[in-house]
Amino acid sequence: MGRTPDPIQGSLDLPDLGEDPTEVGQLARVGSDIKAVDGSGLFNLRSGSGLTEAAHELLDTLAHDVVESCYEEATRVDGRVSAITYWDSASKTTKIRELAFTRSGGRVTQVDAIQYDAAGVESYRMAGTVARVDGRYASTTWVRTNA
């Protein structure tokens, strides 16, 4: 994470513009709020990341899979589930995410969790290595395998 700038010494007396800034790099006071514009658009400096809750929920990430409506489909090889694919709907227009299972001796040894963006293109992947104790599932160690 980048370093935040040094604090401004003295008073930052911004006149109240009465309207939001519009150009990248502008900083303005609007009423009691201080607002700025960056490459992603307008934001209030007190709002943290600049994302609203609604915008955050639209992000295509594995962390959001619990709250996303979808159609789930299993693929089998020799009678065993080899993948679970999540689609936008039963029409299977856009792939959302996928779990791909690797087996050895009939037991799952690895799970790849693949996330797709809104266009159905892979955006990132997590590899989960399965550990067993006395032949029973014990844990999974997850590592992100691409940027």
C-alpha positions in Angstrom: 0.0 0.0 0.0 1.3 3.5 -0.8 2.2 6.0 1.7 -0.2 8.8 2.5 1.0 12.3 1.9 2.3 14.4 4.7 -0.3 16.5 6.5 -0.9 20.0 5.2 0.6 22.5 7.5 -1.7 25.3 8.6 -5.3 25.9 7.5 -6.7 24.6 4.3 -9.3 27.3 3.6 -11.3 26.1 0.6 -14.1 28.4 -0.5 -17.6 26.8 -0.7 -18.1 26.2 -4.4 -21.7 25.2 -4.0 -21.2 22.4 -6.6 -19.1 19.3 -7.1 -15.7 19.5 -8.7 -15.7 18.1 -12.3 -12.0 17.7 -13.4 -9.5 15.1 -12.3 -7.3 16.6 -9.6 -9.8 19.1 -8.3 -10.5 19.5 -4.6 -13.5 21.5 -3.4 -15.6 22.2 -0.4 -19.3 21.8 -1.1 -21.3 22.8 2.0 -19.6 20.9 4.9 -18.1 18.2 2.6 -14.7 18.2 1.0 -14.9 16.4 -2.4 -12.3 15.5 -5.0 -12.2 14.0 -8.5 -9.7 11.2 -9.5 -9.5 8.8 -12.4 -12.5 6.9 -11.1 -14.7 9.9 -10.6 -16.1 12.1 -7.8 -15.8 11.1 -4.2 -16.2 12.6 -0.7 -12.9 12.5 1.2 -14.6 11.0 4.3 -16.1 8.1 2.3 -13.1 5.8 2.6 -12.6 3.8 -0.6 -15.1 5.8 -2.6 -17.4 2.8 -3.3 -21.0 2.8 -2.2 -22.4 -0.4 -0.7 -24.4 -1.0 -3.9 -21.3 -0.5 -6.2 -19.3 -2.8 -3.9 -21.8 -5.6 -4.2 -21.6 -5.5 -8.0 -17.9 -6.4 -8.0 -17.1 -9.8 -9.6 -15.0 -11.4 -6.9 -15.0 -14.7 -5.1 -15.8 -12.9 -1.9 -19.2 -12.0 -3.2 -20.4 -15.4 -4.3 -22.7 -15.8 -1.2 -25.0 -12.9 -2.2 -25.2 -13.4 -6.0 -28.2 -15.1 -7.8 -27.0 -17.7 -10.2 -27.6 -21.1 -11.9 -25.3 -23.9 -10.6 -24.3 -26.8 -12.7 -22.1 -29.9 -11.9 -19.9 -31.7 -14.5 -19.0 -35.3 -13.8 -16.2 -37.6 -15.0 -16.6 -41.3 -14.3 -19.6 -40.5 -12.1 -17.7 -38.1 -9.8 -18.1 -34.3 -9.8 -15.1 -32.8 -11.6 -16.4 -29.2 -11.6 -19.1 -26.9 -10.4 -19.9 -24.0 -12.7 -21.9 -21.0 -11.7 -23.8 -19.2 -14.5 -25.7 -15.9 -14.6 -28.9 -17.9 -15.3 -30.2 -21.2 -16.5 -29.7 -20.0 -20.1 -25.9 -20.1 -19.3 -25.1 -16.9 -21.1 -22.2 -15.7 -18.9 -20.0 -17.8 -16.6 -19.6 -16.3 -13.1 -17.3 -18.7 -11.3 -16.1 -22.2 -11.3 -14.8 -24.8 -8.9 -12.6 -27.4 -10.6 -11.6 -30.6 -8.6 -8.4 -32.6 -9.0 -8.4 -36.1 -7.7 -5.8 -38.7 -6.8 -6.9 -42.2 -5.8 -10.5 -41.0 -6.1 -10.1 -38.3 -3.4 -10.0 -34.6 -4.0 -6.5 -33.2 -3.6 -6.9 -29.7 -5.1 -9.7 -27.3 -5.8 -9.3 -24.4 -8.2 -11.7 -21.5 -7.6 -11.9 -19.4 -10.8 -13.6 -16.0 -10.9 -14.9 -14.5 -14.1 -15.7 -10.8 -14.8 -19.0 -9.4 -16.1 -18.0 -10.4 -19.7 -17.3 -14.1 -18.7 -13.5 -13.7 -18.9 -11.3 -15.2 -16.1 -10.3 -12.4 -13.7 -8.4 -14.5 -11.1 -7.9 -17.9 -9.7 -7.3 -19.5 -6.2 -5.7 -22.9 -5.8 -6.8 -24.9 -2.7 -4.6 -27.8 -1.6 -6.5 -30.3 0.4 -4.9 -31.9 3.5 -6.2 -35.1 5.1 -5.5 -36.8 8.4 -6.2 -40.5 8.7 -7.7 -40.4 5.3 -10.3 -37.8 6.2 -10.5 -34.2 5.1 -8.7 -31.9 7.6 -8.1 -28.5 5.9 -7.6 -26.6 2.7 -4.7 -24.1 2.1 -5.7 -21.4 -0.4 -3.2 -19.5 -2.6 -4.0 -16.9 -5.2 -2.3 -18.1 -8.4 -2.7 -15.1 -10.7 -3.1 -11.4 -10.5 
